[in-house]
């Protein structure tokens, strides 16, 4: 699951660089770093939840 999630978030980051998504907080190309921060936070949460 974590590999699929990381691939999905990487794809979203690449799309954000090519053509901004227009979602709240992701209106500009330079906002791709916000996706990376969210991905790191989600992966840290997965590590904490996993037994």
N, CA, C and O of each residue as an XYZ file, in Angstrom:
204
protein
N       0.813     -1.196      0.000
C       0.000      0.000      0.000
C       0.857      1.260      0.000
O       0.542      2.225     -0.696
N       1.921      1.257      0.764
C       2.753      2.457      0.848
C       3.452      2.742     -0.480
O       3.668      3.902     -0.831
N       3.805      1.686     -1.221
C       4.436      1.902     -2.528
C       3.439      2.503     -3.507
O       3.784      3.387     -4.291
N       2.211      2.023     -3.461
C       1.177      2.567     -4.351
C       0.898      4.027     -4.004
O       0.728      4.858     -4.896
N       0.851      4.332     -2.727
C       0.605      5.700     -2.296
C       1.748      6.615     -2.711
O       1.511      7.734     -3.165
N       2.977      6.157     -2.562
C       4.115      6.989     -2.942
C       4.151      7.213     -4.451
O       4.503      8.303     -4.900
N       3.797      6.210     -5.231
C       3.745      6.397     -6.683
C       2.631      7.365     -7.081
O       2.807      8.177     -7.990
N       1.505      7.280     -6.414
C       0.399      8.194     -6.692
C       0.782      9.635     -6.360
O       0.506     10.545     -7.142
N       1.405      9.844     -5.223
C       1.802     11.188     -4.837
C       2.908     11.732     -5.737
O       2.949     12.930     -6.015
N       3.794     10.866     -6.187
C       4.822     11.290     -7.126
C       4.192     11.714     -8.452
O       4.620     12.695     -9.059
N       3.187     10.983     -8.898
C       2.474     11.349    -10.130
C       1.760     12.683     -9.970
O       1.763     13.500    -10.890
N       1.147     12.911     -8.810
C       0.472     14.188     -8.568
C       1.476     15.336     -8.583
O       1.178     16.412     -9.102
N       2.663     15.116     -8.017
C       3.696     16.155     -8.028
C       4.137     16.472     -9.445
O       4.333     17.638     -9.787
N       4.295     15.444    -10.274
C       4.722     15.683    -11.656
C       3.640     16.425    -12.450
O       3.942     17.323    -13.236
N       2.391     16.043    -12.236
C       1.295     16.741    -12.913
C       1.247     18.190    -12.458
O       1.004     19.082    -13.270
N       1.474     18.439    -11.177
C       1.455     19.801    -10.645
C       2.542     20.643    -11.299
O       2.330     21.829    -11.550
N       3.702     20.054    -11.581
C       4.772     20.797    -12.237
C       4.443     21.116    -13.685
O       4.796     22.187    -14.179
N       3.775     20.206    -14.367
C       3.453     20.414    -15.778
C       2.267     21.364    -15.928
O       2.340     22.360    -16.648
N       1.177     21.040    -15.239
C      -0.032     21.857    -15.314
C      -0.650     21.899    -13.923
O      -1.121     20.874    -13.429
N      -0.657     23.059    -13.288
C      -1.196     23.153    -11.926
C      -2.620     22.614    -11.840
O      -3.439     22.819    -12.736
N      -2.893     21.921    -10.735
C      -4.179     21.259    -10.542
C      -5.316     22.230    -10.266
O      -6.462     21.953    -10.621
N      -5.021     23.359     -9.643
C      -6.045     24.336     -9.338
C      -6.814     24.043     -8.061
O      -7.789     24.730     -7.761
N      -6.398     23.042     -7.308
C      -7.024     22.732     -6.034
C      -6.646     23.823     -5.035
O      -5.619     24.478     -5.208
N      -7.445     24.029     -4.003
C      -7.067     25.026     -2.995
C      -5.680     24.726     -2.420
O      -5.429     23.629     -1.923
N      -4.802     25.696     -2.494
C      -3.433     25.518     -2.021
C      -2.483     25.015     -3.092
O      -1.270     25.015     -2.882
N      -3.000     24.587     -4.235
C      -2.154     24.083     -5.325
C      -2.479     24.816     -6.631
O      -2.730     24.189     -7.660
N      -2.471     26.114     -6.573
C      -2.854     26.901     -7.743
C      -1.679     27.223     -8.666
O      -1.886     27.524     -9.841
N      -0.445     27.165     -8.149
C       0.717     27.529     -8.939
C       1.669     26.340     -9.066
O       1.609     25.400     -8.273
N       2.545     26.389    -10.066
C       3.520     25.311    -10.260
C       4.464     25.194     -9.089
O       4.891     24.096     -8.733
N       4.790     26.315     -8.494
C       5.754     26.296     -7.379
C       5.194     25.649     -6.116
O       5.932     25.471     -5.147
N       3.920     25.295     -6.102
C       3.295     24.686     -4.929
C       3.453     23.168     -4.881
O       2.844     22.519     -4.031
N       4.254     22.590     -5.770
C       4.410     21.138     -5.769
C       5.054     20.635     -4.484
O       4.864     19.476     -4.114
N       5.810     21.484     -3.800
C       6.460     21.076     -2.558
C       5.435     20.751     -1.479
O       5.723     19.969     -0.573
N       4.247     21.338     -1.561
C       3.212     21.058     -0.565
C       2.757     19.603     -0.654
O       2.415     18.987      0.355
N       2.758     19.063     -1.870
C       2.407     17.650     -2.048
C       3.472     16.781     -1.390
O       3.153     15.771     -0.763
N       4.727     17.168     -1.530
C       5.825     16.410     -0.923
C       5.730     16.437      0.604
O       5.960     15.418      1.255
N       5.401     17.572      1.167
C       5.269     17.674      2.626
C       4.113     16.795      3.102
O       4.232     16.111      4.118
N       3.005     16.811      2.380
C       1.866     15.965      2.737
C       2.240     14.484      2.617
O       1.830     13.672      3.446
N       3.009     14.136      1.599
C       3.428     12.740      1.421
C       4.317     12.286      2.573
O       4.159     11.176      3.080
N       5.241     13.128      2.984
C       6.118     12.773      4.100
C       5.306     12.600      5.375
O       5.549     11.672      6.147
N       4.345     13.486      5.597
C       3.509     13.379      6.791
C       2.676     12.106      6.766
O       2.535     11.441      7.793
N       2.123     11.756      5.611
C       1.314     10.538      5.504
C       2.161      9.293      5.727
O       1.715      8.348      6.378
N       3.375      9.283      5.195
C       4.236      8.112      5.375
C       4.687      7.985      6.837
O       4.821      6.872      7.346
N       4.919      9.100      7.504
C       5.256      9.040      8.924
C       4.071      8.513      9.728
O       4.250      7.756     10.682
N       2.873      8.912      9.344
C       1.672      8.410     10.016
C       1.518      6.907      9.795
O       1.131      6.186     10.714
N       1.815      6.428      8.586
C       1.742      4.991      8.309
C       2.733      4.207      9.164
O       2.417      3.123      9.655
N       3.918      4.754      9.336
C       4.923      4.084     10.148
C       4.477      4.014     11.609
O       4.705      3.012     12.287
N       3.844      5.074     12.083
C       3.371      5.078     13.469
C       2.213      4.124     13.686
O       2.111      3.509     14.748
N       1.335      3.988     12.693
C       0.147      3.128     12.830
C       0.503      1.657     12.659
O      -0.050      0.796     13.343
N       1.427      1.370     11.746
C       1.791     -0.007     11.451
C       2.386     -0.670     12.696
O       3.217     -0.068     13.376
N       1.974     -1.893     12.998
C       2.494     -2.581     14.203
C       3.955     -2.975     14.083
O       4.516     -3.554     15.013
